[in-house]
């Protein structure tokens, strides 16, 4: 799958995952996040191997916790779990979408990378916001 199709697949999958989980629609924005809570997930598409990184702002993860877990004061452990689950949700939606189009797509277990500066190499990205507030950036690299 070419890079434009991968970008469209991941962008659309993020939006669908958030809409289904939170009932809200994120919008693409121009402000990238280079700091935050970072998760990663390896995936393959038509035999090509990738790593997806998701950098999330703390208020975004807290909002997910409030809406999905009814927890307005999540612990650090819960925030890390939400960060991993976000990567899993995006990849899961991408896999379903790819499989509907007879495209081979595999996903691995998501990992919590850490919180702080994002420094991994990447080929492409998408940035998202709720209203005027940036909430999340997706980065990926083809190996």
KEGUDO-456010 format. One line per 2 residues: their letters; for each residue z, x, y of N, C-alpha, C. Coordinates in pm, 1 decimal, padded with zeros to 6 digits. Example, Ala and Ser with C-alpha at 12.3 -4.5 7.8 and 13.67 -1.06 7.14 Angstrom:
<pts>
AS) 00780.0:01319.0:-00569.0:00780.0:01230.0:-00450.0:00780.0:01320.0:-00330.0 ~ 00708.0:01285.0:-00225.0:00714.0:01367.0:-00106.0:00787.0:01290.0:00003.0
</pts>
This chain:
<pts>
XX) 00000.0:00085.3:-00117.6:00000.0:00000.0:00000.0:00000.0:00089.2:00123.1 ~ -00084.5:00058.9:00220.2:-00092.6:00144.9:00338.7:00028.8:00126.2:00429.7
XX) 00045.9:00218.4:00522.2:00166.3:00220.9:00605.2:00181.9:00095.5:00691.8 ~ 00073.3:00038.1:00740.1:00083.1:-00083.6:00820.8:00134.2:-00201.2:00737.9
XX) 00091.6:-00207.3:00611.0:00137.9:-00315.8:00523.5:00284.9:-00297.2:00484.7 ~ 00326.2:-00172.6:00462.7:00467.7:-00145.9:00434.4:00552.0:-00187.9:00553.9
XX) 00507.3:-00151.2:00673.9:00582.1:-00187.5:00794.5:00592.9:-00338.8:00807.7 ~ 00483.3:-00409.1:00789.1:00484.9:-00555.2:00799.0:00576.4:-00615.0:00692.8
XX) 00570.8:-00561.2:00571.2:00654.6:-00611.6:00463.0:00802.9:-00593.7:00495.4 ~ 00842.7:-00475.2:00539.8:00983.9:-00450.0:00571.2:01029.4:-00527.3:00694.0
XX) 00946.4:-00533.3:00795.9:00979.9:-00609.3:00917.0:01001.5:-00756.5:00883.1 ~ 00905.4:-00814.1:00813.7:00914.6:-00956.0:00779.4:01031.8:-00982.4:00684.4
XX) 01056.6:-00890.2:00593.0:01166.6:-00906.8:00497.6:01301.5:-00902.8:00567.1 ~ 01316.1:-00814.1:00666.2:01440.6:-00810.6:00743.1:01461.2:-00944.3:00813.1
XX) 01358.0:-00994.0:00878.9:01370.0:-01119.8:00952.7:01404.6:-01236.1:00859.3 ~ 01338.1:-01244.2:00745.8:01366.2:-01351.6:00649.6:01508.9:-01339.6:00596.2
XX) 01551.5:-01219.2:00561.0:01686.5:-01198.9:00507.3:01792.1:-01242.9:00607.9 ~ 01773.0:-01208.7:00734.1:01870.6:-01246.3:00837.1:01866.0:-01396.7:00862.4
XX) 01746.4:-01452.7:00870.8:01734.5:-01597.3:00892.5:01799.3:-01675.1:00778.5 ~ 01776.4:-01632.4:00654.4:01834.9:-01701.9:00538.9:01986.4:-01683.9:00531.8
XX) 02034.8:-01567.8:00571.2:02177.8:-01538.0:00559.7:02260.0:-01589.4:00676.8 ~ 02204.6:-01579.2:00796.9:02281.4:-01612.5:00917.1:02231.0:-01736.4:00988.9
XX) 02110.4:-01780.5:00954.1:02054.0:-01894.9:01025.5:02009.4:-01859.4:01165.8 ~ 01987.4:-01731.9:01191.3:01946.0:-01683.8:01322.9:01823.3:-01595.2:01306.4
XX) 01742.4:-01589.6:01410.1:01619.2:-01510.5:01404.9:01630.8:-01385.3:01490.7 ~ 01624.8:-01267.7:01428.4:01622.1:-01145.1:01508.0:01484.1:-01127.7:01570.5
XX) 01477.7:-01052.3:01675.8:01351.2:-01022.0:01743.2:01332.1:-00871.3:01744.0 ~ 01206.3:-00830.2:01729.5:01178.8:-00687.1:01743.3:01205.7:-00645.5:01886.6
XX) 01254.8:-00524.9:01903.6:01279.7:-00472.5:02037.6:01232.5:-00327.7:02043.8 ~ 01240.0:-00266.7:02160.5:01192.6:-00129.1:02177.7:01305.3:-00027.0:02173.3
XX) 01430.1:-00073.1:02175.9:01542.5:00019.8:02178.2:01585.5:00055.2:02037.0 ~ 01569.4:00182.7:02001.8:01609.1:00225.7:01868.1:01757.6:00259.4:01865.6
XX) 01813.4:00244.4:01748.0:01951.7:00284.6:01726.4:01951.2:00416.5:01651.1 ~ 02020.4:00512.6:01704.0:02031.6:00640.4:01634.6:02175.8:00666.5:01593.5
XX) 02264.0:00569.7:01623.2:02404.3:00578.4:01582.2:02447.9:00443.8:01529.9 ~ 02535.8:00447.6:01432.0:02589.2:00323.5:01377.5:02628.8:00342.7:01232.8
XX) 02639.9:00232.4:01162.7:02667.7:00232.6:01019.8:02534.3:00245.1:00947.5 ~ 02525.3:00338.1:00854.4:02396.2:00371.5:00793.0:02401.0:00347.1:00641.9
XX) 02304.2:00269.5:00595.4:02286.5:00249.7:00451.3:02147.6:00298.8:00413.5 ~ 02129.8:00325.2:00285.3:01997.7:00366.0:00237.2:01971.6:00297.5:00104.1
XX) 01843.2:00288.9:00071.8:01802.2:00229.0:-00054.5:01666.1:00286.8:-00090.8 ~ 01656.3:00340.0:-00211.6:01527.8:00390.0:-00260.6:01448.9:00272.2:-00315.4
XX) 01318.4:00273.4:-00288.4:01232.5:00170.1:-00344.7:01096.3:00229.3:-00374.4 ~ 01022.9:00159.4:-00460.7:00887.3:00200.8:-00491.6:00794.5:00082.5:-00469.1
XX) 00675.0:00112.8:-00424.7:00574.0:00010.1:-00400.9:00441.3:00064.9:-00450.1 ~ 00384.5:-00000.5:-00547.9:00258.7:00042.8:-00609.8:00263.3:00189.0:-00650.5
XX) 00377.9:00232.6:-00703.5:00392.7:00369.5:-00752.1:00436.4:00470.7:-00647.9 ~ 00424.6:00437.5:-00519.2:00470.1:00527.8:-00413.8:00620.7:00510.8:-00395.0
XX) 00691.5:00623.0:-00375.9:00836.6:00619.3:-00361.0:00875.9:00634.4:-00214.8 ~ 00976.0:00554.1:-00175.1:01023.9:00549.9:-00037.3:01176.0:00549.5:-00035.6
XX) 01230.7:00582.5:00080.5:01371.2:00557.7:00108.6:01377.3:00478.7:00238.3 ~ 01449.4:00368.3:00233.7:01474.4:00283.8:00350.2:01613.4:00316.5:00402.3
XX) 01623.9:00337.3:00532.7:01752.7:00356.0:00599.2:01770.7:00242.2:00698.2 ~ 01890.2:00186.7:00701.0:01921.7:00082.9:00797.8:02040.4:00130.2:00880.3
XX) 02022.3:00134.3:01011.6:02127.7:00172.8:01105.0:02170.7:00045.0:01177.2 ~ 02297.6:00009.0:01161.1:02347.9:-00117.3:01215.6:02460.8:-00093.8:01314.7
XX) 02459.9:-00172.2:01420.2:02567.9:-00169.1:01518.6:02691.4:-00238.5:01460.6 ~ 02809.0:-00191.4:01496.3:02933.9:-00250.6:01450.4:02941.3:-00400.7:01482.8
XX) 02908.9:-00445.3:01605.7:02916.8:-00589.4:01634.1:02825.0:-00673.7:01545.3 ~ 02710.6:-00619.3:01505.9:02619.5:-00690.0:01416.7:02683.9:-00707.9:01278.9
XX) 02742.9:-00601.8:01225.4:02809.8:-00611.8:01095.6:02930.5:-00705.2:01102.6 ~ 03003.3:-00701.7:01213.6:03116.0:-00792.7:01231.8:03068.2:-00938.1:01237.5
XX) 02953.8:-00960.5:01300.3:02896.9:-01095.8:01306.0:02858.7:-01142.8:01165.8 ~ 02796.7:-01056.7:01086.9:02762.7:-01092.5:00949.0:02890.0:-01127.1:00872.8
XX) 02994.2:-01047.4:00890.3:03121.5:-01072.9:00823.1:03178.5:-01208.9:00862.9 ~ 03172.1:-01239.3:00990.3:03225.4:-01366.6:01039.0:03149.3:-01485.7:00981.9
XX) 03016.6:-01477.0:00982.3:02933.7:-01589.5:00936.9:02934.2:-01602.8:00784.6 ~ 02919.4:-01492.3:00715.0:02903.4:-01500.1:00569.5:03035.0:-01495.3:00492.0
XX) 03134.2:-01424.0:00545.9:03260.4:-01406.4:00473.8:03377.5:-01476.9:00540.8 ~ 03352.7:-01535.0:00657.3:03457.6:-01601.2:00735.9:03571.7:-01505.1:00766.9
XX) 03536.2:-01379.6:00789.6:03632.2:-01272.6:00817.6:03598.2:-01214.7:00954.7 ~ 03681.5:-01247.1:01053.8:03655.8:-01200.7:01190.8:03707.2:-01060.2:01217.4
XX) 03784.6:-01006.1:01125.6:03837.9:-00870.9:01141.8:03819.0:-00793.1:01011.1 ~ 03693.4:-00761.5:00978.2:03668.2:-00694.1:00850.5:03723.6:-00551.5:00848.1
XX) 03770.4:-00512.3:00730.9:03818.2:-00374.9:00711.2:03698.6:-00280.4:00708.3 ~ 03726.6:-00153.3:00713.4:03621.1:-00052.5:00704.6:03546.4:-00065.0:00572.3
XX) 03617.5:-00091.8:00465.5:03555.2:-00107.9:00333.8:03458.7:-00226.9:00332.9 ~ 03498.5:-00336.5:00394.3:03411.9:-00454.3:00401.3:03288.6:-00424.4:00486.0
XX) 03305.3:-00354.0:00596.1:03190.3:-00317.2:00680.7:03090.6:-00231.4:00602.6 ~ 03141.5:-00138.1:00524.2:03054.4:-00053.5:00442.4:02981.8:-00136.3:00337.1
XX) 03051.9:-00231.8:00276.7:02988.5:-00319.4:00177.5:02880.5:-00406.1:00241.0 ~ 02906.8:-00456.6:00359.8:02807.3:-00537.6:00430.6:02684.7:-00453.0:00462.2
XX) 02707.4:-00330.9:00503.1:02598.3:-00238.9:00534.4:02508.9:-00219.1:00412.3 ~ 02569.4:-00198.7:00296.3:02492.2:-00182.6:00172.0:02422.1:-00313.0:00135.1
XX) 02492.4:-00423.3:00148.9:02433.7:-00552.4:00112.2:02315.1:-00586.3:00201.2 ~ 02319.1:-00545.8:00326.7:02206.4:-00568.1:00416.0:02081.1:-00498.2:00363.1
XX) 02095.3:-00373.7:00319.7:01981.1:-00302.0:00261.2:01932.3:-00372.8:00135.2 ~ 02024.9:-00420.8:00054.0:01989.9:-00490.4:-00068.7:01916.5:-00621.3:-00039.1
XX) 01961.6:-00695.5:00061.5:01895.9:-00821.0:00099.2:01752.5:-00797.1:00146.1 ~ 01734.3:-00699.0:00232.1:01600.5:-00669.1:00284.7:01507.7:-00627.8:00170.7
XX) 01554.4:-00537.4:00085.9:01471.1:-00491.7:-00026.3:01444.7:-00604.1:-00125.7 ~ 01543.0:-00690.7:-00146.0:01523.9:-00803.5:-00236.4:01417.9:-00900.4:-00187.8
XX) 01420.2:-00931.9:-00059.7:01317.7:-01018.9:-00002.4:01181.1:-00951.6:-00010.8 ~ 01176.2:-00820.3:00016.6:01049.4:-00746.0:00007.3:00995.5:-00749.1:-00135.5
XX) 01083.5:-00733.5:-00232.7:01041.0:-00734.5:-00373.2:00983.0:-00870.8:-00411.3 ~ 01049.6:-00977.8:-00373.0:00999.6:-01112.4:-00404.1:00863.4:-01134.3:-00339.3
XX) 00851.1:-01094.0:-00213.1:00724.3:-01109.7:-00141.1:00613.6:-01027.7:-00207.0 ~ 00643.2:-00903.7:-00241.1:00544.0:-00816.9:-00305.3:00502.7:-00873.7:-00440.7
XX) 00600.1:-00916.1:-00519.1:00569.7:-00969.2:-00652.2:00485.1:-01096.2:-00645.2 ~ 00504.6:-01177.7:-00542.6:00421.6:-01297.5:-00525.6:00274.9:-01260.9:-00506.3
XX) 00252.6:-01141.9:-00452.5:00116.7:-01093.1:-00429.2:00071.6:-00994.4:-00537.8 ~ 00139.6:-00997.7:-00651.3:00108.3:-00910.9:-00765.6:00113.5:-00762.6:-00731.3
XX) 00206.0:-00725.6:-00643.4:00226.3:-00585.8:-00605.1:00353.5:-00536.5:-00674.5 ~ 00342.5:-00426.4:-00747.1:00458.7:-00368.7:-00815.8:00557.0:-00315.3:-00712.1
XX) 00683.3:-00355.7:-00723.0:00785.1:-00317.7:-00626.2:00918.0:-00304.9:-00699.2 ~ 00980.8:-00188.8:-00689.7:01110.0:-00166.5:-00753.5:01213.4:-00123.5:-00651.5
XX) 01338.8:-00157.7:-00678.6:01446.2:-00119.1:-00586.7:01560.9:-00056.0:-00665.4 ~ 01631.2:00033.8:-00598.2:01748.4:00099.4:-00655.7:01874.1:00039.6:-00592.4
XX) 01986.9:00090.9:-00631.0:02115.0:00046.1:-00576.6:02132.4:00101.4:-00435.0 ~ 02174.8:00016.0:-00341.2:02195.0:00065.3:-00204.4:02315.7:00158.5:-00196.0
XX) 02309.5:00248.7:-00099.8:02417.8:00344.7:-00076.8:02465.8:00334.5:00067.2 ~ 02595.3:00356.5:00087.5:02646.9:00370.6:00222.8:02639.5:00518.2:00256.8
XX) 02561.3:00552.9:00358.0:02541.1:00692.5:00397.0:02657.0:00741.8:00481.7 ~ 02704.0:00656.1:00573.8:02813.8:00692.4:00661.9:02799.0:00623.7:00795.8
XX) 02889.9:00655.3:00886.1:02877.4:00604.5:01022.6:02867.4:00724.1:01115.5 ~ 02786.2:00707.9:01218.2:02763.3:00817.6:01311.2:02617.2:00828.5:01345.8
XX) 02571.0:00951.6:01365.3:02433.3:00975.9:01405.5:02338.9:00970.5:01285.7 ~ 02224.0:00905.0:01304.8:02120.1:00901.7:01202.8:02030.5:01022.5:01224.1
XX) 02018.2:01106.3:01120.8:01941.3:01229.9:01134.8:01838.4:01250.9:01024.2 ~ 01818.1:01153.8:00938.8:01724.8:01171.8:00827.8:01580.8:01168.4:00877.3
XX) 01491.7:01238.8:00810.3:01349.4:01231.4:00847.9:01295.0:01092.1:00813.6 ~ 01195.4:01047.9:00889.8:01135.4:00917.9:00862.9:00990.1:00918.0:00906.5
XX) 00912.6:00827.7:00845.7:00771.2:00812.5:00880.3:00747.3:00698.9:00978.8 ~ 00828.7:00593.6:00968.6:00805.6:00475.6:01051.6:00936.6:00400.8:01071.0
XX) 00934.2:00296.3:01152.9:01056.9:00228.5:01193.1:01026.3:00089.6:01248.8 ~ 01131.6:00007.9:01256.9:01132.6:-00120.8:01328.1:01270.2:-00134.0:01391.9
XX) 01275.4:-00187.5:01511.8:01401.7:-00207.2:01582.0:01419.4:-00356.2:01607.3 ~ 01544.5:-00404.0:01595.4:01571.5:-00545.9:01609.7:01688.6:-00571.9:01702.7
XX) 01685.8:-00691.0:01763.8:01792.0:-00734.0:01854.0:01817.5:-00883.1:01834.4 ~ 01937.1:-00924.3:01873.0:01970.4:-01065.2:01891.5:01986.8:-01082.7:02040.9
XX) 01907.0:-01166.5:02101.4:01909.9:-01178.3:02247.0:01869.1:-01046.0:02308.7 ~ 01950.3:-00995.9:02399.0:01921.8:-00868.5:02464.8:01994.2:-00751.2:02399.3
XX) 02070.5:-00778.1:02293.4:02153.0:-00673.9:02233.4:02088.9:-00614.9:02107.8 ~ 02058.2:-00485.1:02108.4:02006.3:-00423.2:01986.2:02110.9:-00435.6:01876.1
XX) 02066.4:-00460.7:01754.9:02162.1:-00479.8:01645.8:02135.3:-00388.5:01528.4 ~ 02008.6:-00353.9:01505.5:01975.5:-00287.3:01381.0:01840.7:-00215.6:01392.6
XX) 01830.5:-00099.8:01329.5:01703.1:-00028.3:01320.1:01676.7:00004.1:01174.3 ~ 01551.9:-00014.7:01133.0:01506.9:00021.5:00999.2:01417.9:00144.2:01011.6
XX) 01442.8:00242.8:00926.7:01361.6:00363.6:00919.7:01324.6:00383.3:00773.2 ~ 01206.9:00436.9:00747.2:01171.3:00466.5:00608.5:01081.0:00587.3:00602.4
XX) 01086.1:00649.5:00485.4:01004.8:00768.0:00461.1:00941.1:00754.4:00322.8 ~ 00816.6:00794.7:00316.1:00744.6:00799.4:00188.4:00762.2:00940.7:00133.0
X) 00799.8:00951.3:00007.1:00822.9:01081.7:-00056.0:00700.5:01129.4:-00130.6
</pts>
